[in-house]
Amino acid sequence: MRPQTWLRQELLSRPYVADTILAACAYAMALLAPGPPGPPGAEWPGRMQSLTGYGIALASVVCGALIFRRRWPRAVLAVTVTGFVVYVMIDGGRSPLDMASAIAVYTVASRCPRRKAWAYGELVALVVVVARVGFGGSAWLAPEVLAPIAFIGMATAVGDALRSRRAYVAAVEERARRAEETREEEAERRVMEERLRIARELHDVLAHHIALINVQAQVAEHVLATQPEQARTALGHVRHAGKEALDELRTTVGLLRRPGSRDELLTEPAPGLDRLPELADSFTAAGLKLDWQIHGDPGPLPAPVDLAAFRIAQEALTNVSKHAPRASATVRIGYASHEVIVDVTDDGAGHPGGISSGTGHGLIGMRERALSVGGTFLAGPVAGGGFRVHAVLPLSRKSRP
């Protein structure tokens, strides 16, 4: 570290030491300041004698007050200006205490708003002018009047500039701190979103096949002794569903581990509504009475909407297979110019009443998928028995993360 840098850091860390040194320098300059010119022929050493006994005492008080300029800036300004006026009143000549007043003005200006800083500077300048003209006998435009005004104005300007710089640095640091906090919050939000997305994807991939495996295993257990051929067929379905579950799980995990875009990860695990016939066949093979209908003109859908529609239909049928295996289900896919509608109903055991929000991870996942593309989702028991899942997914709105 260079000596200048070390000295600056030491003085900044010990403000009272720095101000004591400053006060000592100002006091020395007051003692050595030249006094008023003596009579013609007077020798030069006699002309350097500027302070008498009372002047030395007054200078020690005024300059000593500068030690506390950071703690009480306005009080120190009052002391220095008062000392200046008193010296001019007693001596009537040039005051060697101008430096102390300028330092006090600078300190106040560096700690006050701009308007107040210049008000203090103007007030001090007015006091100096009145003291010079009223007690010193100077003319209004005399150099000894104009020079202190310029000196005080310069000190005010420097103090105001320092305050502006401090405010600018503080604002930059605050923006940097907020930006860092925002980055941390954004990173945490993205992590939570990614965890929810992975959990939803794994749930949708596995829940369907696990439900089919459970149904077919129950069928095989029930007919194993009496109808071995039917039990063998059910076990074949179990084996096929297990293989598909493993394949989809392997694909999903591989996509999650591979670096790529979000769109790639979202669309590759499940193509979309083009797999609806295959989905219907898998549930029909599991013994679910299923009818599916297409309304409107099927057309290409945005990838997130296509995936959301397929997953909602898949999860709704999985819930029917789990909770009402003997029920009949109907899947209706409606294509409109600006939206696609997914409606899944069953006639299983239900409770009368309107559609409700529902509970459970499956319903939560379906609702999240609908909301992620800007759609709406309703699910719950319907009047007359049964359960209904209804989702409206817009085609033109940009998908949310």
Residue pairs with C-beta under 8 A, 6 or more apart in sequence:
10 17
11 17
11 18
11 21
12 18
15 70
16 67
19 66
19 67
19 68
19 69
19 70
20 67
22 66
22 103
23 63
23 64
23 65
23 66
23 67
24 63
26 63
26 66
26 99
26 100
26 103
27 59
27 60
27 63
27 64
29 96
29 99
30 51
30 59
30 62
30 63
30 96
30 97
30 99
30 100
31 50
31 51
31 56
31 59
31 96
32 48
32 50
33 50
33 96
34 47
34 48
34 50
35 47
35 48
35 49
35 50
35 51
35 93
35 94
36 93
36 94
37 47
38 46
38 47
50 96
51 59
51 96
54 90
55 87
55 90
55 91
55 96
58 83
58 86
58 87
58 97
59 83
59 96
59 97
61 79
61 83
62 79
62 80
62 83
62 84
62 97
62 100
63 97
63 100
65 75
65 76
65 79
65 80
65 100
65 104
66 76
66 80
66 100
66 103
66 104
68 75
68 76
69 76
69 103
69 104
69 107
70 107
73 104
73 107
73 108
73 111
74 108
76 104
76 107
77 101
77 104
77 105
77 107
77 108
77 120
77 124
79 104
80 97
80 100
80 101
80 103
80 104
81 101
81 104
81 124
81 127
83 97
83 100
84 95
84 97
84 98
84 100
84 101
84 127
84 128
84 131
85 127
85 131
85 135
87 95
87 96
87 97
88 95
88 131
88 132
88 135
88 136
89 131
89 135
92 135
92 136
92 137
93 136
94 136
94 144
98 148
98 151
101 124
101 128
101 152
102 151
102 152
102 154
102 155
103 155
105 120
105 121
105 124
105 152
105 155
105 156
105 159
106 155
106 156
106 158
106 159
107 159
108 117
108 120
108 159
109 117
109 118
109 120
109 121
109 155
109 156
109 157
109 158
109 159
109 160
109 162
109 163
110 117
110 159
110 160
110 162
110 163
110 166
111 159
111 163
112 120
112 163
114 160
114 163
114 164
117 156
117 159
117 160
117 163
118 156
118 160
120 156
121 152
121 153
121 155
121 156
124 152
125 148
125 149
125 152
125 153
128 145
128 148
128 149
128 152
129 140
129 145
129 149
132 138
132 142
132 144
132 145
132 148
133 139
133 140
133 145
136 144
138 144
138 145
139 145
193 401
196 368
197 266
198 256
200 365
200 368
200 369
201 252
201 256
201 269
202 249
202 252
203 361
203 362
203 365
204 270
204 311
204 314
204 315
204 365
205 245
205 248
205 249
205 252
205 269
205 270
206 245
206 248
206 249
207 315
207 318
207 362
208 279
208 282
208 314
208 315
208 317
208 318
209 241
209 242
209 244
209 245
209 248
210 245
211 286
211 318
211 321
211 322
212 237
212 238
212 241
212 282
212 283
212 285
212 286
212 321
213 238
213 241
213 242
213 245
214 322
215 286
215 287
215 288
215 321
215 325
216 234
216 235
216 237
216 238
216 241
216 286
217 234
217 238
219 230
219 231
219 234
219 287
220 231
220 234
220 235
220 238
221 231
223 230
223 231
223 234
224 231
237 285
237 286
241 282
248 269
248 270
251 268
251 269
252 269
255 264
255 265
255 268
255 269
256 265
262 401
263 303
263 304
266 303
266 304
266 307
267 303
267 304
267 306
267 307
270 307
270 310
270 311
270 314
271 306
271 307
271 310
272 301
272 303
272 306
272 307
272 309
272 310
273 298
273 301
273 306
273 309
273 310
273 313
273 333
273 340
275 310
276 292
276 310
276 313
276 331
276 333
277 292
279 310
279 313
279 314
279 317
280 290
280 292
280 331
283 290
283 317
283 321
283 329
284 290
286 321
287 325
288 317
288 320
288 321
288 325
288 327
288 329
289 327
289 328
289 329
290 317
290 328
290 329
290 330
290 331
291 328
291 329
291 330
291 331
292 330
292 331
292 332
292 333
293 330
293 331
293 332
293 333
294 333
294 335
295 332
295 333
295 334
295 335
295 341
296 334
296 335
296 336
297 335
298 333
298 335
299 335
301 309
301 340
301 395
302 373
302 395
302 399
304 372
304 373
304 399
305 340
305 373
305 393
305 394
305 395
305 399
307 369
308 369
308 370
308 372
308 373
308 375
308 391
308 393
309 333
309 340
309 342
309 391
309 393
311 365
311 366
311 369
312 342
312 344
312 366
312 369
312 370
312 377
312 389
312 391
313 331
313 333
313 342
313 344
315 362
315 365
315 366
316 331
316 342
316 344
316 366
316 379
316 389
317 329
317 331
317 344
318 362
319 362
319 363
319 387
319 389
320 327
320 329
320 344
320 346
320 348
320 387
323 348
323 387
324 346
324 348
324 349
324 387
326 348
327 346
327 347
327 348
327 349
327 386
328 346
328 347
329 344
329 345
329 346
330 344
330 345
330 346
331 342
331 343
331 344
332 341
332 342
332 343
332 344
332 345
333 340
333 341
333 342
333 343
334 340
334 341
334 343
338 394
338 395
338 396
339 375
339 392
339 393
339 394
339 395
340 392
340 393
340 395
341 390
341 391
341 392
341 393
342 389
342 390
342 391
342 393
343 388
343 389
343 390
343 391
344 388
344 389
344 390
345 382
345 386
345 387
345 388
345 389
346 386
346 387
347 385
347 386
348 385
348 386
348 387
349 385
350 381
350 382
350 385
350 386
350 387
351 381
352 381
352 382
352 383
352 384
352 385
353 380
353 381
353 382
353 383
354 380
354 382
354 383
355 378
355 379
355 380
355 381
355 382
355 388
355 390
356 379
356 380
356 381
357 363
357 367
357 378
357 379
357 380
358 379
358 380
363 379
366 377
366 379
366 389
366 391
367 377
367 379
370 376
370 377
370 391
370 392
370 393
371 377
371 400
372 399
372 400
372 401
373 393
373 394
373 397
373 399
373 400
374 393
374 394
374 397
374 398
374 399
374 400
375 391
375 392
375 393
375 394
376 391
376 392
377 389
377 390
377 391
378 388
378 389
378 390
378 391
379 387
379 388
379 389
379 390
380 387
380 388
381 387
381 388
382 388
